[in-house]
């Protein structure tokens, strides 16, 4: 079972609690017995290795717009 962090809406006490995935995201505060709500944290994203630069996956062929411009400039010369 996962461990979730809760914060009391009355006294702002934070605590952790084991709950199942299907349980309601509410619990009783251990200090004042008021309703506490689950606190959500963003998941960390770690980029490792190569492949995160614009130049890493650039295609060899020029884009369609620049092809048309280069052909037009060749025909005017």
PyMOL Python script that loads the backbone (N, CA, C, O; Angstrom):
from pymol import cmd

cmd.read_pdbstr("""\
ATOM      1  N   UNK A   1       0.846  -1.185   0.000  1.00  0.00           N
ATOM      2  CA  UNK A   1       0.000   0.000   0.000  1.00  0.00           C
ATOM      3  C   UNK A   1       0.887   1.243   0.000  1.00  0.00           C
ATOM      4  O   UNK A   1       1.904   1.281   0.692  1.00  0.00           O
ATOM      5  N   UNK A   2       0.507   2.254  -0.769  1.00  0.00           N
ATOM      6  CA  UNK A   2       1.300   3.482  -0.836  1.00  0.00           C
ATOM      7  C   UNK A   2       1.132   4.354   0.415  1.00  0.00           C
ATOM      8  O   UNK A   2       0.137   4.260   1.133  1.00  0.00           O
ATOM      9  N   UNK A   3       2.122   5.190   0.644  1.00  0.00           N
ATOM     10  CA  UNK A   3       2.093   6.144   1.749  1.00  0.00           C
ATOM     11  C   UNK A   3       1.785   7.522   1.169  1.00  0.00           C
ATOM     12  O   UNK A   3       2.462   7.978   0.247  1.00  0.00           O
ATOM     13  N   UNK A   4       0.771   8.176   1.709  1.00  0.00           N
ATOM     14  CA  UNK A   4       0.360   9.499   1.237  1.00  0.00           C
ATOM     15  C   UNK A   4       0.601  10.536   2.318  1.00  0.00           C
ATOM     16  O   UNK A   4       0.550  10.232   3.510  1.00  0.00           O
ATOM     17  N   UNK A   5       0.866  11.768   1.890  1.00  0.00           N
ATOM     18  CA  UNK A   5       1.037  12.881   2.817  1.00  0.00           C
ATOM     19  C   UNK A   5      -0.275  13.652   2.905  1.00  0.00           C
ATOM     20  O   UNK A   5      -0.934  13.892   1.893  1.00  0.00           O
ATOM     21  N   UNK A   6      -0.649  14.035   4.121  1.00  0.00           N
ATOM     22  CA  UNK A   6      -1.883  14.775   4.368  1.00  0.00           C
ATOM     23  C   UNK A   6      -1.569  16.064   5.105  1.00  0.00           C
ATOM     24  O   UNK A   6      -0.574  16.159   5.824  1.00  0.00           O
ATOM     25  N   UNK A   7      -2.448  17.074   4.915  1.00  0.00           N
ATOM     26  CA  UNK A   7      -2.349  18.331   5.649  1.00  0.00           C
ATOM     27  C   UNK A   7      -3.726  18.671   6.206  1.00  0.00           C
ATOM     28  O   UNK A   7      -4.728  18.625   5.493  1.00  0.00           O
ATOM     29  N   UNK A   8      -3.757  19.015   7.496  1.00  0.00           N
ATOM     30  CA  UNK A   8      -5.014  19.348   8.163  1.00  0.00           C
ATOM     31  C   UNK A   8      -5.486  20.721   7.692  1.00  0.00           C
ATOM     32  O   UNK A   8      -4.688  21.649   7.558  1.00  0.00           O
ATOM     33  N   UNK A   9      -6.782  20.839   7.442  1.00  0.00           N
ATOM     34  CA  UNK A   9      -7.326  22.113   6.974  1.00  0.00           C
ATOM     35  C   UNK A   9      -7.501  23.111   8.117  1.00  0.00           C
ATOM     36  O   UNK A   9      -7.655  24.306   7.866  1.00  0.00           O
ATOM     37  N   UNK A  10      -7.481  22.651   9.351  1.00  0.00           N
ATOM     38  CA  UNK A  10      -7.673  23.544  10.493  1.00  0.00           C
ATOM     39  C   UNK A  10      -6.338  23.967  11.132  1.00  0.00           C
ATOM     40  O   UNK A  10      -6.071  25.160  11.273  1.00  0.00           O
ATOM     41  N   UNK A  11      -5.503  22.994  11.517  1.00  0.00           N
ATOM     42  CA  UNK A  11      -4.271  23.320  12.241  1.00  0.00           C
ATOM     43  C   UNK A  11      -3.010  23.257  11.372  1.00  0.00           C
ATOM     44  O   UNK A  11      -1.915  23.539  11.860  1.00  0.00           O
ATOM     45  N   UNK A  12      -3.147  22.891  10.093  1.00  0.00           N
ATOM     46  CA  UNK A  12      -2.048  22.806   9.118  1.00  0.00           C
ATOM     47  C   UNK A  12      -0.978  21.778   9.495  1.00  0.00           C
ATOM     48  O   UNK A  12       0.161  21.868   9.039  1.00  0.00           O
ATOM     49  N   UNK A  13      -1.346  20.813  10.319  1.00  0.00           N
ATOM     50  CA  UNK A  13      -0.419  19.731  10.678  1.00  0.00           C
ATOM     51  C   UNK A  13      -0.274  18.790   9.490  1.00  0.00           C
ATOM     52  O   UNK A  13      -1.265  18.420   8.862  1.00  0.00           O
ATOM     53  N   UNK A  14       0.974  18.400   9.179  1.00  0.00           N
ATOM     54  CA  UNK A  14       1.227  17.461   8.079  1.00  0.00           C
ATOM     55  C   UNK A  14       1.622  16.114   8.662  1.00  0.00           C
ATOM     56  O   UNK A  14       2.387  16.034   9.623  1.00  0.00           O
ATOM     57  N   UNK A  15       1.085  15.055   8.059  1.00  0.00           N
ATOM     58  CA  UNK A  15       1.393  13.705   8.508  1.00  0.00           C
ATOM     59  C   UNK A  15       1.270  12.752   7.334  1.00  0.00           C
ATOM     60  O   UNK A  15       0.702  13.096   6.298  1.00  0.00           O
ATOM     61  N   UNK A  16       1.807  11.551   7.502  1.00  0.00           N
ATOM     62  CA  UNK A  16       1.754  10.534   6.464  1.00  0.00           C
ATOM     63  C   UNK A  16       0.854   9.388   6.904  1.00  0.00           C
ATOM     64  O   UNK A  16       0.714   9.107   8.095  1.00  0.00           O
ATOM     65  N   UNK A  17       0.246   8.732   5.916  1.00  0.00           N
ATOM     66  CA  UNK A  17      -0.677   7.651   6.216  1.00  0.00           C
ATOM     67  C   UNK A  17      -0.663   6.631   5.085  1.00  0.00           C
ATOM     68  O   UNK A  17      -0.627   7.006   3.913  1.00  0.00           O
ATOM     69  N   UNK A  18      -0.690   5.358   5.423  1.00  0.00           N
ATOM     70  CA  UNK A  18      -0.795   4.298   4.414  1.00  0.00           C
ATOM     71  C   UNK A  18      -2.260   4.130   4.055  1.00  0.00           C
ATOM     72  O   UNK A  18      -3.118   3.971   4.924  1.00  0.00           O
ATOM     73  N   UNK A  19      -2.528   4.168   2.754  1.00  0.00           N
ATOM     74  CA  UNK A  19      -3.893   3.966   2.269  1.00  0.00           C
ATOM     75  C   UNK A  19      -3.851   3.228   0.944  1.00  0.00           C
ATOM     76  O   UNK A  19      -2.851   3.261   0.227  1.00  0.00           O
ATOM     77  N   UNK A  20      -4.949   2.566   0.633  1.00  0.00           N
ATOM     78  CA  UNK A  20      -5.065   1.878  -0.641  1.00  0.00           C
ATOM     79  C   UNK A  20      -5.379   2.856  -1.763  1.00  0.00           C
ATOM     80  O   UNK A  20      -5.736   4.007  -1.511  1.00  0.00           O
ATOM     81  N   UNK A  21      -5.247   2.399  -2.985  1.00  0.00           N
ATOM     82  CA  UNK A  21      -5.509   3.256  -4.141  1.00  0.00           C
ATOM     83  C   UNK A  21      -6.973   3.675  -4.232  1.00  0.00           C
ATOM     84  O   UNK A  21      -7.276   4.769  -4.709  1.00  0.00           O
ATOM     85  N   UNK A  22      -7.873   2.825  -3.783  1.00  0.00           N
ATOM     86  CA  UNK A  22      -9.303   3.094  -3.914  1.00  0.00           C
ATOM     87  C   UNK A  22      -9.903   3.848  -2.730  1.00  0.00           C
ATOM     88  O   UNK A  22     -11.081   4.201  -2.766  1.00  0.00           O
ATOM     89  N   UNK A  23      -9.118   4.102  -1.682  1.00  0.00           N
ATOM     90  CA  UNK A  23      -9.635   4.814  -0.512  1.00  0.00           C
ATOM     91  C   UNK A  23      -9.872   6.290  -0.825  1.00  0.00           C
ATOM     92  O   UNK A  23      -9.235   6.850  -1.717  1.00  0.00           O
ATOM     93  N   UNK A  24     -10.783   6.909  -0.095  1.00  0.00           N
ATOM     94  CA  UNK A  24     -11.056   8.338  -0.275  1.00  0.00           C
ATOM     95  C   UNK A  24      -9.834   9.163   0.146  1.00  0.00           C
ATOM     96  O   UNK A  24      -9.144   8.795   1.096  1.00  0.00           O
ATOM     97  N   UNK A  25      -9.560  10.272  -0.548  1.00  0.00           N
ATOM     98  CA  UNK A  25      -8.379  11.077  -0.219  1.00  0.00           C
ATOM     99  C   UNK A  25      -8.603  12.002   0.980  1.00  0.00           C
ATOM    100  O   UNK A  25      -8.209  13.167   0.936  1.00  0.00           O
ATOM    101  N   UNK A  26      -9.218  11.512   2.031  1.00  0.00           N
ATOM    102  CA  UNK A  26      -9.430  12.290   3.248  1.00  0.00           C
ATOM    103  C   UNK A  26      -9.078  11.431   4.450  1.00  0.00           C
ATOM    104  O   UNK A  26      -9.234  10.210   4.417  1.00  0.00           O
ATOM    105  N   UNK A  27      -8.597  12.077   5.518  1.00  0.00           N
ATOM    106  CA  UNK A  27      -8.258  11.378   6.749  1.00  0.00           C
ATOM    107  C   UNK A  27      -8.488  12.324   7.918  1.00  0.00           C
ATOM    108  O   UNK A  27      -8.648  13.529   7.721  1.00  0.00           O
ATOM    109  N   UNK A  28      -8.506  11.785   9.137  1.00  0.00           N
ATOM    110  CA  UNK A  28      -8.660  12.601  10.338  1.00  0.00           C
ATOM    111  C   UNK A  28      -7.281  12.997  10.856  1.00  0.00           C
ATOM    112  O   UNK A  28      -6.376  12.166  10.931  1.00  0.00           O
ATOM    113  N   UNK A  29      -7.129  14.256  11.209  1.00  0.00           N
ATOM    114  CA  UNK A  29      -5.863  14.774  11.734  1.00  0.00           C
ATOM    115  C   UNK A  29      -5.609  14.128  13.106  1.00  0.00           C
ATOM    116  O   UNK A  29      -6.518  14.074  13.934  1.00  0.00           O
ATOM    117  N   UNK A  30      -4.383  13.637  13.355  1.00  0.00           N
ATOM    118  CA  UNK A  30      -4.108  13.013  14.654  1.00  0.00           C
ATOM    119  C   UNK A  30      -4.043  14.021  15.812  1.00  0.00           C
ATOM    120  O   UNK A  30      -4.126  13.618  16.973  1.00  0.00           O
ATOM    121  N   UNK A  31      -3.898  15.308  15.524  1.00  0.00           N
ATOM    122  CA  UNK A  31      -3.808  16.316  16.591  1.00  0.00           C
ATOM    123  C   UNK A  31      -5.176  16.881  16.966  1.00  0.00           C
ATOM    124  O   UNK A  31      -5.528  16.909  18.145  1.00  0.00           O
ATOM    125  N   UNK A  32      -5.954  17.332  15.979  1.00  0.00           N
ATOM    126  CA  UNK A  32      -7.218  18.007  16.290  1.00  0.00           C
ATOM    127  C   UNK A  32      -8.456  17.244  15.808  1.00  0.00           C
ATOM    128  O   UNK A  32      -9.580  17.675  16.063  1.00  0.00           O
ATOM    129  N   UNK A  33      -8.267  16.130  15.123  1.00  0.00           N
ATOM    130  CA  UNK A  33      -9.353  15.270  14.627  1.00  0.00           C
ATOM    131  C   UNK A  33     -10.232  15.927  13.558  1.00  0.00           C
ATOM    132  O   UNK A  33     -11.349  15.470  13.317  1.00  0.00           O
ATOM    133  N   UNK A  34      -9.747  16.977  12.926  1.00  0.00           N
ATOM    134  CA  UNK A  34     -10.478  17.601  11.817  1.00  0.00           C
ATOM    135  C   UNK A  34     -10.108  16.893  10.516  1.00  0.00           C
ATOM    136  O   UNK A  34      -9.220  16.041  10.490  1.00  0.00           O
ATOM    137  N   UNK A  35     -10.800  17.257   9.440  1.00  0.00           N
ATOM    138  CA  UNK A  35     -10.559  16.639   8.137  1.00  0.00           C
ATOM    139  C   UNK A  35      -9.236  17.134   7.558  1.00  0.00           C
ATOM    140  O   UNK A  35      -8.962  18.334   7.533  1.00  0.00           O
ATOM    141  N   UNK A  36      -8.428  16.193   7.098  1.00  0.00           N
ATOM    142  CA  UNK A  36      -7.167  16.515   6.426  1.00  0.00           C
ATOM    143  C   UNK A  36      -7.264  16.040   4.988  1.00  0.00           C
ATOM    144  O   UNK A  36      -7.912  15.035   4.697  1.00  0.00           O
ATOM    145  N   UNK A  37      -6.624  16.760   4.105  1.00  0.00           N
ATOM    146  CA  UNK A  37      -6.676  16.423   2.676  1.00  0.00           C
ATOM    147  C   UNK A  37      -5.298  15.998   2.193  1.00  0.00           C
ATOM    148  O   UNK A  37      -4.270  16.417   2.725  1.00  0.00           O
ATOM    149  N   UNK A  38      -5.309  15.153   1.167  1.00  0.00           N
ATOM    150  CA  UNK A  38      -4.074  14.631   0.591  1.00  0.00           C
ATOM    151  C   UNK A  38      -3.294  15.740  -0.113  1.00  0.00           C
ATOM    152  O   UNK A  38      -3.870  16.571  -0.815  1.00  0.00           O
ATOM    153  N   UNK A  39      -1.984  15.740   0.083  1.00  0.00           N
ATOM    154  CA  UNK A  39      -1.088  16.717  -0.546  1.00  0.00           C
ATOM    155  C   UNK A  39      -0.440  16.028  -1.743  1.00  0.00           C
ATOM    156  O   UNK A  39       0.094  14.926  -1.617  1.00  0.00           O
ATOM    157  N   UNK A  40      -0.487  16.678  -2.900  1.00  0.00           N
ATOM    158  CA  UNK A  40       0.114  16.132  -4.108  1.00  0.00           C
ATOM    159  C   UNK A  40       1.414  16.859  -4.411  1.00  0.00           C
ATOM    160  O   UNK A  40       1.502  18.080  -4.281  1.00  0.00           O
ATOM    161  N   UNK A  41       2.414  16.100  -4.814  1.00  0.00           N
ATOM    162  CA  UNK A  41       3.716  16.648  -5.187  1.00  0.00           C
ATOM    163  C   UNK A  41       3.998  16.261  -6.635  1.00  0.00           C
ATOM    164  O   UNK A  41       3.651  15.157  -7.055  1.00  0.00           O
ATOM    165  N   UNK A  42       4.619  17.148  -7.400  1.00  0.00           N
ATOM    166  CA  UNK A  42       4.963  16.781  -8.777  1.00  0.00           C
ATOM    167  C   UNK A  42       6.063  15.718  -8.795  1.00  0.00           C
ATOM    168  O   UNK A  42       6.961  15.724  -7.953  1.00  0.00           O
ATOM    169  N   UNK A  43       5.981  14.831  -9.742  1.00  0.00           N
ATOM    170  CA  UNK A  43       6.993  13.780  -9.883  1.00  0.00           C
ATOM    171  C   UNK A  43       8.254  14.374 -10.507  1.00  0.00           C
ATOM    172  O   UNK A  43       8.163  15.137 -11.469  1.00  0.00           O
ATOM    173  N   UNK A  44       9.426  14.035  -9.975  1.00  0.00           N
ATOM    174  CA  UNK A  44      10.658  14.566 -10.558  1.00  0.00           C
ATOM    175  C   UNK A  44      10.953  13.899 -11.899  1.00  0.00           C
ATOM    176  O   UNK A  44      10.725  12.702 -12.074  1.00  0.00           O
ATOM    177  N   UNK A  45      11.458  14.682 -12.830  1.00  0.00           N
ATOM    178  CA  UNK A  45      11.835  14.163 -14.145  1.00  0.00           C
ATOM    179  C   UNK A  45      13.339  14.339 -14.288  1.00  0.00           C
ATOM    180  O   UNK A  45      13.854  15.448 -14.147  1.00  0.00           O
ATOM    181  N   UNK A  46      14.037  13.258 -14.565  1.00  0.00           N
ATOM    182  CA  UNK A  46      15.489  13.299 -14.709  1.00  0.00           C
ATOM    183  C   UNK A  46      15.829  12.875 -16.127  1.00  0.00           C
ATOM    184  O   UNK A  46      15.495  11.767 -16.546  1.00  0.00           O
ATOM    185  N   UNK A  47      16.491  13.754 -16.866  1.00  0.00           N
ATOM    186  CA  UNK A  47      16.914  13.458 -18.228  1.00  0.00           C
ATOM    187  C   UNK A  47      18.352  12.958 -18.177  1.00  0.00           C
ATOM    188  O   UNK A  47      19.257  13.685 -17.766  1.00  0.00           O
ATOM    189  N   UNK A  48      18.559  11.708 -18.601  1.00  0.00           N
ATOM    190  CA  UNK A  48      19.899  11.137 -18.620  1.00  0.00           C
ATOM    191  C   UNK A  48      20.239  10.717 -20.043  1.00  0.00           C
ATOM    192  O   UNK A  48      19.364  10.299 -20.801  1.00  0.00           O
ATOM    193  N   UNK A  49      21.483  10.829 -20.391  1.00  0.00           N
ATOM    194  CA  UNK A  49      21.943  10.364 -21.687  1.00  0.00           C
ATOM    195  C   UNK A  49      21.802  11.419 -22.765  1.00  0.00           C
ATOM    196  O   UNK A  49      21.391  12.550 -22.504  1.00  0.00           O
ATOM    197  N   UNK A  50      22.148  11.030 -23.975  1.00  0.00           N
ATOM    198  CA  UNK A  50      22.068  11.957 -25.091  1.00  0.00           C
ATOM    199  C   UNK A  50      20.675  11.922 -25.695  1.00  0.00           C
ATOM    200  O   UNK A  50      19.858  11.073 -25.340  1.00  0.00           O
ATOM    201  N   UNK A  51      20.408  12.838 -26.601  1.00  0.00           N
ATOM    202  CA  UNK A  51      19.123  12.853 -27.275  1.00  0.00           C
ATOM    203  C   UNK A  51      18.209  13.955 -26.819  1.00  0.00           C
ATOM    204  O   UNK A  51      17.025  13.950 -27.157  1.00  0.00           O
ATOM    205  N   UNK A  52      18.719  14.898 -26.062  1.00  0.00           N
ATOM    206  CA  UNK A  52      17.877  15.963 -25.545  1.00  0.00           C
ATOM    207  C   UNK A  52      18.231  17.326 -26.132  1.00  0.00           C
ATOM    208  O   UNK A  52      17.836  18.360 -25.594  1.00  0.00           O
ATOM    209  N   UNK A  53      18.966  17.325 -27.222  1.00  0.00           N
ATOM    210  CA  UNK A  53      19.315  18.572 -27.886  1.00  0.00           C
ATOM    211  C   UNK A  53      18.642  18.634 -29.250  1.00  0.00           C
ATOM    212  O   UNK A  53      18.328  17.592 -29.824  1.00  0.00           O
ATOM    213  N   UNK A  54      18.419  19.805 -29.770  1.00  0.00           N
ATOM    214  CA  UNK A  54      17.761  19.985 -31.065  1.00  0.00           C
ATOM    215  C   UNK A  54      18.590  19.337 -32.169  1.00  0.00           C
ATOM    216  O   UNK A  54      18.033  18.775 -33.112  1.00  0.00           O
ATOM    217  N   UNK A  55      19.900  19.410 -32.062  1.00  0.00           N
ATOM    218  CA  UNK A  55      20.769  18.899 -33.118  1.00  0.00           C
ATOM    219  C   UNK A  55      20.936  17.387 -33.090  1.00  0.00           C
ATOM    220  O   UNK A  55      21.482  16.825 -34.039  1.00  0.00           O
ATOM    221  N   UNK A  56      20.487  16.706 -32.038  1.00  0.00           N
ATOM    222  CA  UNK A  56      20.684  15.262 -31.940  1.00  0.00           C
ATOM    223  C   UNK A  56      19.833  14.474 -32.923  1.00  0.00           C
ATOM    224  O   UNK A  56      20.277  13.431 -33.401  1.00  0.00           O
ATOM    225  N   UNK A  57      18.645  14.925 -33.239  1.00  0.00           N
ATOM    226  CA  UNK A  57      17.744  14.163 -34.103  1.00  0.00           C
ATOM    227  C   UNK A  57      17.314  14.964 -35.329  1.00  0.00           C
ATOM    228  O   UNK A  57      16.214  14.761 -35.843  1.00  0.00           O
ATOM    229  N   UNK A  58      18.137  15.839 -35.788  1.00  0.00           N
ATOM    230  CA  UNK A  58      17.801  16.644 -36.951  1.00  0.00           C
ATOM    231  C   UNK A  58      17.883  15.781 -38.203  1.00  0.00           C
ATOM    232  O   UNK A  58      18.823  15.005 -38.375  1.00  0.00           O
ATOM    233  N   UNK A  59      16.896  15.922 -39.070  1.00  0.00           N
ATOM    234  CA  UNK A  59      16.878  15.182 -40.330  1.00  0.00           C
ATOM    235  C   UNK A  59      17.869  15.825 -41.297  1.00  0.00           C
ATOM    236  O   UNK A  59      18.123  17.028 -41.229  1.00  0.00           O
ATOM    237  N   UNK A  60      18.422  15.020 -42.192  1.00  0.00           N
ATOM    238  CA  UNK A  60      19.374  15.534 -43.176  1.00  0.00           C
ATOM    239  C   UNK A  60      18.688  16.357 -44.250  1.00  0.00           C
ATOM    240  O   UNK A  60      19.282  17.297 -44.777  1.00  0.00           O
ATOM    241  N   UNK A  61      17.440  16.021 -44.587  1.00  0.00           N
ATOM    242  CA  UNK A  61      16.707  16.735 -45.628  1.00  0.00           C
ATOM    243  C   UNK A  61      16.234  18.078 -45.083  1.00  0.00           C
ATOM    244  O   UNK A  61      15.849  18.188 -43.920  1.00  0.00           O
ATOM    245  N   UNK A  62      16.269  19.095 -45.935  1.00  0.00           N
ATOM    246  CA  UNK A  62      15.796  20.422 -45.543  1.00  0.00           C
ATOM    247  C   UNK A  62      14.274  20.422 -45.496  1.00  0.00           C
ATOM    248  O   UNK A  62      13.643  19.643 -46.210  1.00  0.00           O
ATOM    249  N   UNK A  63      13.675  21.267 -44.683  1.00  0.00           N
ATOM    250  CA  UNK A  63      12.208  21.344 -44.639  1.00  0.00           C
ATOM    251  C   UNK A  63      11.635  21.790 -45.980  1.00  0.00           C
ATOM    252  O   UNK A  63      12.334  22.405 -46.785  1.00  0.00           O
ATOM    253  N   UNK A  64      10.370  21.481 -46.217  1.00  0.00           N
ATOM    254  CA  UNK A  64       9.706  21.770 -47.493  1.00  0.00           C
ATOM    255  C   UNK A  64       9.719  23.256 -47.827  1.00  0.00           C
ATOM    256  O   UNK A  64       9.910  23.610 -48.991  1.00  0.00           O
ATOM    257  N   UNK A  65       9.524  24.128 -46.863  1.00  0.00           N
ATOM    258  CA  UNK A  65       9.481  25.570 -47.134  1.00  0.00           C
ATOM    259  C   UNK A  65      10.832  26.069 -47.629  1.00  0.00           C
ATOM    260  O   UNK A  65      10.894  26.869 -48.563  1.00  0.00           O
ATOM    261  N   UNK A  66      11.907  25.606 -47.014  1.00  0.00           N
ATOM    262  CA  UNK A  66      13.225  26.078 -47.438  1.00  0.00           C
ATOM    263  C   UNK A  66      13.630  25.447 -48.771  1.00  0.00           C
ATOM    264  O   UNK A  66      14.404  26.047 -49.517  1.00  0.00           O
ATOM    265  N   UNK A  67      13.123  24.245 -49.089  1.00  0.00           N
ATOM    266  CA  UNK A  67      13.397  23.645 -50.397  1.00  0.00           C
ATOM    267  C   UNK A  67      12.802  24.502 -51.499  1.00  0.00           C
ATOM    268  O   UNK A  67      13.457  24.761 -52.508  1.00  0.00           O
ATOM    269  N   UNK A  68      11.574  24.942 -51.315  1.00  0.00           N
ATOM    270  CA  UNK A  68      10.910  25.764 -52.321  1.00  0.00           C
ATOM    271  C   UNK A  68      11.618  27.093 -52.500  1.00  0.00           C
ATOM    272  O   UNK A  68      11.729  27.595 -53.618  1.00  0.00           O
ATOM    273  N   UNK A  69      12.091  27.658 -51.422  1.00  0.00           N
ATOM    274  CA  UNK A  69      12.812  28.936 -51.506  1.00  0.00           C
ATOM    275  C   UNK A  69      14.148  28.756 -52.216  1.00  0.00           C
ATOM    276  O   UNK A  69      14.545  29.604 -53.015  1.00  0.00           O
ATOM    277  N   UNK A  70      14.850  27.647 -51.928  1.00  0.00           N
ATOM    278  CA  UNK A  70      16.156  27.445 -52.559  1.00  0.00           C
ATOM    279  C   UNK A  70      15.990  27.151 -54.052  1.00  0.00           C
ATOM    280  O   UNK A  70      16.822  27.590 -54.845  1.00  0.00           O
ATOM    281  N   UNK A  71      14.951  26.429 -54.460  1.00  0.00           N
ATOM    282  CA  UNK A  71      14.697  26.167 -55.868  1.00  0.00           C
ATOM    283  C   UNK A  71      14.321  27.447 -56.601  1.00  0.00           C
ATOM    284  O   UNK A  71      14.727  27.653 -57.744  1.00  0.00           O
ATOM    285  N   UNK A  72      13.546  28.306 -55.946  1.00  0.00           N
ATOM    286  CA  UNK A  72      13.155  29.574 -56.551  1.00  0.00           C
ATOM    287  C   UNK A  72      14.361  30.476 -56.739  1.00  0.00           C
ATOM    288  O   UNK A  72      14.464  31.176 -57.747  1.00  0.00           O
ATOM    289  N   UNK A  73      15.273  30.464 -55.776  1.00  0.00           N
ATOM    290  CA  UNK A  73      16.465  31.321 -55.897  1.00  0.00           C
ATOM    291  C   UNK A  73      17.401  30.784 -56.971  1.00  0.00           C
ATOM    292  O   UNK A  73      18.098  31.573 -57.608  1.00  0.00           O
ATOM    293  N   UNK A  74      17.446  29.451 -57.201  1.00  0.00           N
ATOM    294  CA  UNK A  74      18.293  28.866 -58.243  1.00  0.00           C
ATOM    295  C   UNK A  74      17.759  29.229 -59.626  1.00  0.00           C
ATOM    296  O   UNK A  74      18.537  29.485 -60.545  1.00  0.00           O
ATOM    297  N   UNK A  75      16.430  29.251 -59.775  1.00  0.00           N
ATOM    298  CA  UNK A  75      15.853  29.511 -61.092  1.00  0.00           C
ATOM    299  C   UNK A  75      15.983  30.988 -61.467  1.00  0.00           C
ATOM    300  O   UNK A  75      15.947  31.305 -62.656  1.00  0.00           O
ATOM    301  N   UNK A  76      16.130  31.891 -60.521  1.00  0.00           N
ATOM    302  CA  UNK A  76      16.278  33.302 -60.834  1.00  0.00           C
ATOM    303  C   UNK A  76      17.708  33.657 -61.157  1.00  0.00           C
ATOM    304  O   UNK A  76      17.968  34.738 -61.687  1.00  0.00           O
ATOM    305  N   UNK A  77      18.646  32.775 -60.853  1.00  0.00           N
ATOM    306  CA  UNK A  77      20.075  33.071 -61.115  1.00  0.00           C
ATOM    307  C   UNK A  77      20.467  32.775 -62.518  1.00  0.00           C
ATOM    308  O   UNK A  77      21.624  32.969 -62.890  1.00  0.00           O
TER     309      UNK A  77
END
""", "prot")
cmd.dss("prot")
cmd.show_as("cartoon", "prot")
cmd.util.cbc("prot")
cmd.orient("prot")
